[in-house]
C-alpha cells in the first residue's frame, strides 16, 4: 500500500508513538518451534523464566507493531471502521505497555512482566469477533453487484493477522503456564508431551454434539476410530478447537439434511491415523456436501452468512457462547492453527453426498512458527 496512506494513517497516533511503532515493526521477528518450546520449558528454572521473559520483552513489541502497521493500511476504508479502530487501540495499548516496561533483570521484574503480558492476553480475547464485526461493517457499505478486487487483499491480511495472533497468544500462554507450580502430568506449559489425539477428538466432538443438541434438540451419532494408546506432543487446546469446528460443521450439515426425513441421520465418522511425518484426523459426514464452486469460499472470511455474536450483544462479555454457525471463521482459523505447527487442513467434498475434512498435524514438531 502507498507509503503516503500509511503515513497519513499513522499521523493520527501521535508523532513519537508512530515512529516507535514503525521502528519496531521493521525489526526481524524470531520464530520458535514446538520442539524448542518443549525442550526449553521442560526445566522452568528461575534462570530459564528470566531468559524467556527477556526474549518476549523484545519479541512481542516487534510482532504487535507489525499488526498495528497492518491495521492502519487496509483497503476500502476498513482501517477506519469503528470495530477495527478498537482492535488497533488494543494493539497500541499493548505495544505501549511492553515498551514502557523496563528491562527484565531479576525474578521480581520477571514476575511483574508475567502479570503484564497476562493482562495483554486478556485484553485481546475478543479480537476475532471484533475484526469480524469490522468486516461486516465494511460489507454493509459495499455494492453487492460490484466485483471488488481488493477483497483478496483483505483476506490475506486477515490470514496474516490471525496467524500472528495465534503466535503471540502461544508465546504468552506458554510463558505464563510455565509458572504453574503443579503442572498436569506430561505437560510443559500448554504442550502435552503425551497427548492422545483420540481422547482430544472425543472431548471436542462431545462438546460439538452438545451445541448441536442445544440448537436442534437432537444430534447425529459420532463414531471414532484409531489407536487409543497412541500419543504425540502437541497443544491439546489447539487440537480441541480444530476438531470442535470440523465436527460442529459436519453435525450441522447432517442435521439440516435429515431434519424432515424419516430416515435415521447417519453418524459423523472421525478417523485418527498416525503416520511417520503426520498425524491425520479425518472427519467424514454424509451431510450432502458442498458444491465445487463453493469450496474456495469456505476458507475465506468474507462470505459467512452466519450472525456475529457481537452484532446482537454490544456487550462483549456475552460473546463467548459457542453457536452452531459461529461467525463463519471456524474453518479458515482452524487451518491457521494447523499450519502454525507445520500441519494443514484440506476439505474434499462430494456434492449430493457429504464432506471429508483432513486435518494434518506434523509429528516432528520442528517446523518454525510462520511469521507473517
C-alpha positions in Angstrom: 0.0 0.0 0.0 1.2 3.5 -0.7 3.6 5.0 1.8 1.5 8.2 1.9 -1.6 6.4 3.1 0.4 4.6 5.8 2.0 7.9 6.8 -1.4 9.7 6.9 -3.0 7.0 9.0 -0.1 7.0 11.4 -0.3 10.7 12.0 -3.5 10.2 14.0 -1.4 8.2 16.5 0.8 10.9 17.8 4.2 11.6 16.4 6.6 9.8 18.9 4.4 6.7 19.1 4.2 6.5 15.3 8.0 6.5 14.9 8.4 4.0 17.7 5.8 1.6 16.1 7.5 1.9 12.7 10.9 1.4 14.2 9.9 -1.8 15.9 7.7 -3.0 13.1 10.7 -3.1 10.8 12.8 -5.3 13.1 13.2 -9.0 12.4 10.8 -11.4 14.1 12.2 -14.6 15.7 10.2 -17.8 15.4 10.4 -20.8 17.7 9.4 -24.4 17.1 7.1 -26.7 19.1 10.2 -28.8 19.9 12.2 -25.9 21.1 9.3 -24.7 23.4 9.0 -28.1 24.8 12.7 -28.6 25.5 13.3 -25.1 26.8 10.2 -25.3 29.1 10.9 -28.8 30.5 13.2 -27.1 33.0 11.4 -23.9 34.2 14.2 -22.7 36.4 14.3 -19.1 37.5 17.1 -18.5 35.0 15.0 -20.0 32.2 12.0 -18.0 33.1 14.2 -14.9 33.1 15.6 -15.8 29.6 12.0 -16.4 28.3 10.8 -13.0 29.7 13.7 -11.2 28.2 13.0 -12.8 24.8 9.3 -11.8 25.0 10.2 -8.3 26.1 12.0 -7.8 22.8 9.9 -10.1 20.6 6.3 -9.2 21.4 6.6 -5.4 20.6 8.0 -6.4 17.1 5.1 -8.7 16.4 2.5 -6.3 17.8 4.0 -3.2 16.0 3.7 -5.1 12.7 0.0 -5.7 13.3 -0.6 -2.0 14.2 1.1 -1.0 10.9 -1.1 -3.6 9.0 -4.3 -2.4 10.7 -3.5 1.2 9.6 -3.4 0.5 5.9 -6.3 -1.7 4.9 -8.2 -1.2 1.6 -11.7 0.1 1.2 -11.6 2.2 4.4 -11.6 -0.9 6.6 -9.0 0.7 8.8 -11.5 3.4 9.8 -14.4 1.1 10.7 -15.2 1.6 14.5 -14.6 -2.1 15.3 -11.2 -2.1 13.5 -10.1 1.1 15.3 -11.0 -0.6 18.6 -8.7 -3.5 17.7 -6.0 -1.1 16.7 -6.3 0.6 20.1 -5.9 -2.7 21.9 -2.7 -3.5 20.0 -1.4 0.0 20.6 -2.1 -0.2 24.3 -0.3 -3.5 24.4 2.7 -2.1 22.5 2.8 0.9 24.9 2.7 -1.5 27.9 5.6 -3.5 26.6 7.7 -0.6 25.5 7.3 1.3 28.8 8.2 -1.8 30.8 11.9 -1.5 31.9 14.5 -4.2 31.2 13.7 -7.5 32.9 16.8 -8.1 35.1 15.8 -10.2 38.1 13.0 -12.6 39.3 10.9 -9.7 40.7 10.9 -7.9 37.3 10.0 -11.3 35.7 7.0 -11.8 38.0 5.7 -8.3 37.2 6.4 -8.7 33.5 4.4 -12.0 33.5 1.4 -10.3 35.1 1.6 -7.6 32.5 1.6 -10.0 29.5 -1.2 -12.0 31.1 -3.3 -8.8 31.1 -2.3 -8.2 27.4 -3.6 -11.7 26.5 -6.9 -10.9 28.3 -7.2 -7.5 26.5 -7.0 -9.3 23.2 -9.6 -12.0 24.0 -12.2 -10.7 21.6 -10.0 -9.7 18.7 -11.5 -12.3 16.3 -15.2 -11.4 16.7 -14.3 -7.7 16.8 -12.4 -7.9 13.5 -15.3 -10.0 12.1 -17.6 -7.1 13.1 -15.3 -4.7 11.3 -15.5 -6.8 8.1 -19.3 -6.8 8.4 -19.4 -3.0 8.9 -17.3 -2.8 5.6 -19.6 -5.3 3.7 -22.7 -3.3 4.6 -21.2 -0.4 2.7 -20.2 -2.3 -0.4 -22.3 -2.7 -3.5 -23.1 -6.4 -3.8 -23.2 -6.1 -7.6 -19.6 -4.8 -7.9 -16.7 -7.3 -8.0 -14.1 -5.8 -5.7 -10.6 -6.9 -6.5 -9.1 -5.8 -3.2 -11.1 -8.3 -1.1 -8.3 -10.8 -1.7 -6.0 -8.3 0.0 -8.3 -8.2 3.0 -8.4 -12.0 3.1 -4.6 -12.2 3.0 -4.4 -9.5 5.7 -6.8 -11.5 8.0 -4.8 -14.7 7.4 -1.6 -12.9 8.4 -3.3 -11.1 11.3 -4.9 -14.2 12.8 -1.8 -16.3 12.3 0.3 -13.7 14.1 -2.3 -13.6 16.9 -2.0 -17.4 17.3 1.8 -17.0 17.7 1.5 -14.1 20.2 -1.0 -16.0 22.3 1.0 -19.2 22.2 4.2 -17.4 23.4 2.4 -15.6 26.2 0.4 -18.6 27.2 3.4 -20.8 27.3 5.4 -18.4 29.4 2.6 -17.9 31.9 1.8 -21.6 32.2 5.5 -22.4 33.0 4.8 -20.6 36.3 2.3 -23.2 37.3 3.7 -24.8 40.4 1.7 -28.1 39.9 1.7 -28.7 36.1 -0.5 -31.6 34.9 1.3 -34.8 34.2 3.3 -34.8 30.9 2.6 -31.1 30.4 5.2 -28.5 29.5 3.4 -25.2 29.6 0.5 -25.6 27.1 2.2 -28.5 25.4 1.2 -32.0 26.3 4.1 -34.3 25.6 1.9 -37.4 25.5 -1.3 -36.2 24.0 -3.8 -38.7 22.8 -5.4 -37.3 19.7 -8.2 -39.8 20.1 -9.1 -38.5 23.5 -9.0 -34.9 22.5 -11.1 -35.7 19.4 -13.6 -37.5 21.7 -13.9 -34.5 24.1 -14.1 -32.0 21.2 -16.8 -34.0 19.5 -18.8 -34.3 22.7 -18.7 -30.5 23.0 -19.8 -30.1 19.4 -22.6 -32.6 20.0 -23.9 -30.7 23.0 -24.0 -27.5 21.0 -26.0 -29.3 18.3 -28.4 -30.7 20.9 -28.9 -27.2 22.3 -29.7 -25.8 18.8 -31.7 -28.7 17.3 -32.9 -30.8 20.2 -31.0 -33.8 18.8 -27.7 -34.7 17.2 -26.3 -37.4 14.9 -24.0 -40.0 16.5 -20.3 -39.8 16.3 -18.0 -42.8 15.7 -14.3 -42.5 16.4 -11.7 -44.9 15.1 -8.0 -45.1 15.9 -5.4 -46.4 18.3 -6.4 -45.3 21.8 -2.8 -45.8 23.1 -1.2 -43.6 20.5 0.2 -40.3 21.8 2.5 -37.5 20.5 3.5 -34.0 21.6 1.0 -31.2 20.7 -1.1 -28.4 22.2 -4.4 -30.0 23.2 -6.2 -26.7 23.2 -5.4 -26.1 19.5 -6.4 -29.6 18.5 -9.6 -29.3 20.5 -10.5 -26.1 18.7 -9.9 -27.6 15.3 -11.8 -30.8 15.8 -14.6 -29.0 17.5 -15.1 -26.7 14.5 -14.9 -29.5 11.9 -17.3 -31.8 13.8 -19.7 -29.0 14.5 -19.9 -28.2 10.8 -20.5 -31.9 10.0 -23.2 -32.3 12.6 -24.9 -29.2 11.3 -24.8 -30.4 7.7 -26.2 -33.8 8.6 -28.8 -32.4 11.0 -30.1 -29.9 8.4 -30.2 -32.6 5.7 -32.2 -35.1 7.8 -34.3 -32.6 9.6 -37.6 -33.5 7.9 -36.6 -37.0 6.9 -38.0 -40.3 8.3 -34.5 -41.8 7.9 -32.1 -42.0 10.8 -29.3 -39.4 10.4 -26.1 -41.2 9.5 -23.2 -40.8 12.0 -20.2 -38.5 11.6 -17.0 -40.5 11.5 -13.7 -39.5 12.9 -10.6 -41.5 11.9 -7.2 -40.9 13.6 -4.1 -42.2 11.7 -0.6 -42.0 12.9 2.0 -41.8 10.1 5.7 -41.2 10.3 5.6 -37.5 9.5 2.0 -36.6 10.2 -0.9 -37.5 12.4 -4.0 -37.1 10.3 -7.5 -36.8 11.6 -10.3 -37.3 9.1 -13.8 -36.0 9.8 -16.4 -37.6 7.4 -20.0 -36.7 7.1 -23.0 -37.5 4.9 -24.4 -34.1 5.1 -24.9 -33.5 1.4 -21.6 -31.9 0.6 -20.7 -28.5 -0.8 -20.9 -27.6 -4.4 -17.4 -27.4 -6.0 -17.9 -23.7 -6.8 -18.4 -23.0 -3.1 -15.3 -24.8 -1.8 -12.9 -21.9 -2.1 -15.3 -19.8 -0.1 -15.2 -21.9 3.0 -11.7 -20.7 3.7 -12.5 -17.0 3.3 -13.6 -14.5 6.0 -15.9 -12.6 3.7 -18.8 -14.9 2.8 -20.2 -16.1 6.0 -24.0 -15.8 6.3 -23.8 -16.6 10.0 -24.6 -14.0 12.6 -21.8 -12.4 14.5 -22.4 -12.8 18.3 -21.2 -9.2 18.7 -24.0 -8.0 16.4 -26.8 -8.7 18.8 -24.9 -8.0 22.0 -22.9 -4.9 22.0 -21.7 -6.0 25.4 -18.5 -8.0 24.6 -18.8 -10.1 27.7 -21.6 -12.2 26.2 -19.7 -13.1 23.1 -18.2 -16.4 24.0 -21.0 -18.8 23.9 -20.5 -21.3 21.1 -23.2 -21.3 18.5 -23.7 -23.8 15.7 -22.9 -21.3 13.0 -20.4 -19.1 14.8 -19.4 -16.2 12.7 -18.1 -18.2 9.8 -14.4 -18.1 10.8 -14.1 -21.6 12.3 -12.7 -23.2 9.1 -10.1 -20.6 8.0 -8.9 -20.1 11.6 -8.7 -23.9 12.1 -6.4 -24.1 9.0 -4.2 -21.4 10.5 -3.9 -23.3 13.8 -2.9 -26.5 11.8 -0.4 -24.5 9.8 1.1 -22.8 12.9 2.9 -26.0 13.8 3.6 -27.2 10.3 0.3 -29.0 9.5 -2.6 -28.2 7.2 -6.3 -28.6 6.7 -7.9 -29.9 3.5 -11.5 -30.3 2.7 -12.8 -32.6 0.0 -16.5 -32.6 -0.8 -18.9 -34.8 -2.8 -21.9 -32.7 -3.7 -25.0 -34.7 -3.1 -23.3 -37.0 -0.6 -21.0 -35.4 2.1 -17.7 -33.8 3.0 -14.4 -35.2 4.3 -12.0 -32.9 6.2 -8.4 -34.0 6.5 -6.6 -32.4 9.4 -2.8 -33.0 9.1 -0.7 -32.4 12.2 3.1 -32.5 12.0 4.5 -35.2 14.3 8.0 -33.9 14.2 7.4 -30.6 15.9 10.5 -29.0 14.4 9.0 -26.6 11.9 9.5 -22.9 12.8 6.5 -20.7 13.5 5.2 -19.0 10.3 6.0 -15.3 10.9 3.7 -13.0 8.8 
